[in-house]
Amino acid sequence: MNFPSAPAQTKIDLLYRHCFTLLLHMLILSQIVITPAYFTKSFKKNNHYHPMNTPHINIEFDRHLIASLPTSGPRYTSYPTADRFNTTFTATHLQTALQQHIGSQPVSLYVHIPFCNTICYYCGCNKIITKDTSRADRYIQYLDKELALLAQNWQGKPLLAQLHFGGGTPTFLSDDQLSHIFTSIRHYFTLTSQGEYSIEIDPRKVTASTVAHLGRLGFNRMSVGIQDFNSTVQQAVNRIQSEAETRSVIEAARNNGFQSVSVDLIYGLPHQTEASMRCTLDHVLELQPDRIAMYHYAHLPHLFKPQRRIDTAAVPDSSVKLDILQNTVQYLLQQGYIFIGMDHFAKPDDELAIALSEGRLQRNFQGYSTHADCDLIAIGVSSIGKIANTYSQNEKEINAYYQALDENRLPVMRGYQLNADDLLRRQVIQDLMCRFQLNYHDYSAAMQQPFQTYFAAEQADLQQLAQLGLLNLTDQQLQVTPKGRLLIRNIAMVFDYYLRQKRTDAQYSRTL
């Protein structure tokens, strides 16, 4: 197949556990489709079981097939992907886009906080390691200035549909510092009770009083970093975090009006095994998170210096990683969580699961979202925004970010202006990632020709994927099969023009 290659990047008693493990291995060997309904009789007494789970989230594993497909590729939080951004896109282009498109429609806002108190060895994010919280005072002043410069390009106070604080560690900031930023946001935007306002949380650095403060500010959703509860794994990656302090934060969130709590886990960390991850999942499920994200750890010490402190020999190999992922997916489905897409799961009554079932799910730089696609304004060092048919990214280095603002100019480092083909392919990939299907008629106005004709170059690859059982093709539709859902990134890659043309040297994360 002409796929471009790229370099690699939730208690049950003991008896039930042994029976469940044995059953899984038997099913894996026979490649039987695992469905939540299959476990109804065996696990109906478990407190986590939800009969609302529906057959449409069936997932089938085919290990041989997985091994035969490209091992890495984009996560498609955007299309084109960030490696296509270029420096010919400047602050002037962003200003023009803002002036033409920001107004009566609701918008999203992303705020990047780069500071972390300690370093997690697995992390490859853009961050600044410091214990000096006063360093954030200067940064906040520059966020104020960036907001002021941006707001010069629109009238009034746009309705804020979504707000996300990411990092780094946003809760590195003190209560006063967080209040300062929120005051600025309220000066330029209109917040409502219907908005989704989220923040990433490090439970090691947050007290119940801080969570209460976040709720008073307006946050109503949080993402809690866990990664793994196993003490050996935690020591190996320099992230010591107890279940008690994690539980305290989540309970505080629910006591202070937070509508959704998501937890982040990572598989493939040093010393992880199937048994250790199952234990972590059992402890996680006791916390009853609304959403669970299960990310793959890419061990790339040649790219990320902190990873050089990890013992490479202790990192599980690709077969063990797949075992962990496979058992985790099956376990979460059996526990009643809905598979949203890629590595995300949600309770059946969570907004993400509802959006998926109603065909309203979206994907953007913050991952899966329930809101209709809207413009994303991004502030802070290295942040990426999307306005209409443009993307823009701020300076990655803090001093360059400061310098641009000192010169009274927006700190745009690079960006991209989408053409008509980009816009069409972006919608196709969005529909695959969020709905697992394509209805060809939906794109007829944009193509003005049959879908198969416009995407003639992609047909051979699609046919091969169909022969492999990843999708079903008709004259009117492409439908992803249970076997293809976990490999949705590989399917989406077929429609990535720049990958097909091998016009990138980017190093992507592993698809599984």
Secondary structure, 3 states (H helix, E strand, C coil): CCCCCCCCCCCCCHHHHHHHHHHHHHHHHHCCCECHHHHHHHHCCCCCCCCCCCHHHCECCCHHHHHHCCCECCCCCCCCCHHHCECCCCHHHHHHHHHHHCCCCCEEEEEEECEECCCCCCCCCCCEECCCCCHHHHHHHHHHHHHHHHHCCCCCCCEEEEEEEEECCHHHCCHHHHHHHHHHHHHHCEEEEEEEEEEEECHHHCCHHHHHHHHHHCCCEEEEEEECCCHHHHHHHCCCCCHHHHHHHHHHHHHCCCCEEEEEEEECCCCCCHHHHHHHHHHHHHCCCCEEEEEECCCCCCCCHHHHHCCHHHCCCHHHHHHHHHHHHHHHHHCCCEEEECCEEECCCCHHHHHHHCCCCEEECCEEECCCCCCEEEECCCCEEEECCEEEEECCCHHHHHHHHHCCCCCEEEEEECCHHHHHHHHHHHHHHHHCEEEHHHHHHHHCCCHHHHCHHHHHHHHHHHHCCCEEECCCEEEECHHHHCCHHHHHHCCCHHHHCCCCCCCCCECC
